[in-house]
Amino acid sequence: MLFAPMVTPDTPEVDLSPLALWCLAQPLTAAPALCLPRLDWSTKQLVPALLTDWSHGLVTGRFGVREPVPACTSIDPALIDLVFLPALAFDHLGNRLGRGGGFYDRFLASLSHTPRRIGVCFDRQLAPSPLPALPHDARVHTIITESRILSTT
């Protein structure tokens, strides 16, 4: 199951909408299931929700981030085997600089397994030196930019 975040229109982060649309357009037998994050601001938790309808399945939430409507089914995080992570910056070690809410770090730490984690960013978002990182910060295994693919493991 693929987990791909949505970003706001004015963010410097890569918009993964084309990837999500491609997944939804695939035949059900060939496409990975697509889930997107729904943010619960009262508990500071990220809840993965199954998306099946791009036109009617999204609502604009806090800070303009598109997320699944409440009617989208929450899914068991144990089913997720691939996660695309947004960030303001990544370094060559796979550390990421997020927006400071900790939603992704808490979500990934809560999983009983380690799904493949892929950071997606623009070349200009690759830090030339290591970013500050704490032990609880979730690193990515791979970084994809518009010009290259970097393995961090």
N, C-alpha and C positions, 0 to 999 in steps of 0.2 A: 504494500500500500504506500502510495506516494503522499507526502505531506509538504505542501508548498504554500508559503506565506504570501499574502497580498500586501502591497505597500500603498502609501498615499500618492496621489498624482504629483505632488511637489517634492517628493523625497529624492535624495541623491542615490538611493538604493535601486538596484535593478528590479524592474517590474516583471514578475513571473506570470503575468496574465496569459501571454502567448503559450507558455508551457501548459498551463491549466486548461486552456481552450483546446489545445492539441490532445491532451489526455481525454477530455470529455468527448471529442469527436471520434475516438477510436471505437471499433466494435467492442462490445462488452467482453467478448472472449479474449481479446488481445490487449485491452487497456488495463493499466493498473488502476485500482480504485483511487480516487483523489479525495483527500481531505484537506481542509484548510483550518487555520486556527481561529477559534472564537475566544476572545479575551473576557475573563470574568474579573472586572476591576475590583469588586468587593473582596474577593479572596486572593487576588493577584495570581490567578491560575490561568493557564492556557488550556483550552479544551479542544481537541481535534473533532471536527464535524465533517461528515460525508457530504460532498457536493455532487449533485447530479444534474443541476439545471443552472447554467451560468446566468441566464436572463432573469430568473426569478429567485435564485438561491442566495443572493448576496444583498447585504444592507451596509450602508456606510455607518461605521461605529465611531467611537471616540477618536479624535485627532484625524478624522477622515479616512481611516483604514477600513477597507472593505473586508467583511467577514461573513460567514454563513448566517443565514436567518435562523431564528430560534427553532423553526420547524425542521431544520436539517438535523439528522440523527447524529448524536455524539457517538464516537466509535471507541472501541477498546484500544488504548495506546499500544498494547502488545502486538497489534496487527500491523503497526507501522514499521517498515523496513528501510525506508529511504526518506531523509529529511533534507529539504533545501532551507538554508538559513540566510536571512538578510543580515546586513551589518553596515555600519558606517565605514569600517575598515577591517582588514584582515592582515595578518603577518604571515611570513613563510613557515611558521610553526603551526599554523592553524588556529591561532588565537583570534578572537573577534572582538571588536568594539561595537557593542550594541547601543541602544538608546538609554540604557540604565535602569530599565524596569525589571530585569531579571526573569521575565516570563519564559524565555527559551531555556535558560540555564536550569530553572526549577523544573520545567517540563521534562527535559532530557535526563535530569538527575532522578526523576521519579520513575523512569522506565526500568523494568526488570531485565531489559536487554539493551544492546547498543546498536541502534540502526546506523546505517551508513549516513554520514553527515556531509553535505556538500554546501560549501559557501559559494555564493554567486555575487560577484561584484564587478565593477569597472576596473581597468588597470590602474587608474588614478587612486583607487581605494586600497591598493596594496601598500602597506607600510614598509619603508626601507629597513626598519629595525624592529626588534620584538616589541609588541604591545604589552602594557602592564596586564598581568593575568593573576587571578587568585585560584586556589585549588578547586573551587566549585565551578569555575568557568568552563563551559563545554567547548572543546576544540572541534574543528571540522577535520575530516579526513582528506578532503579534496577541495580545491578552490578553482572555480571556472570564471574566467574573464572573457572579454570580447576577443582576446588574442591568444589565450593560452589556458592550459589545464595544468594545475600544480598539485602534486601529491605531497601531503604534509606528514605522512606516516613513514 
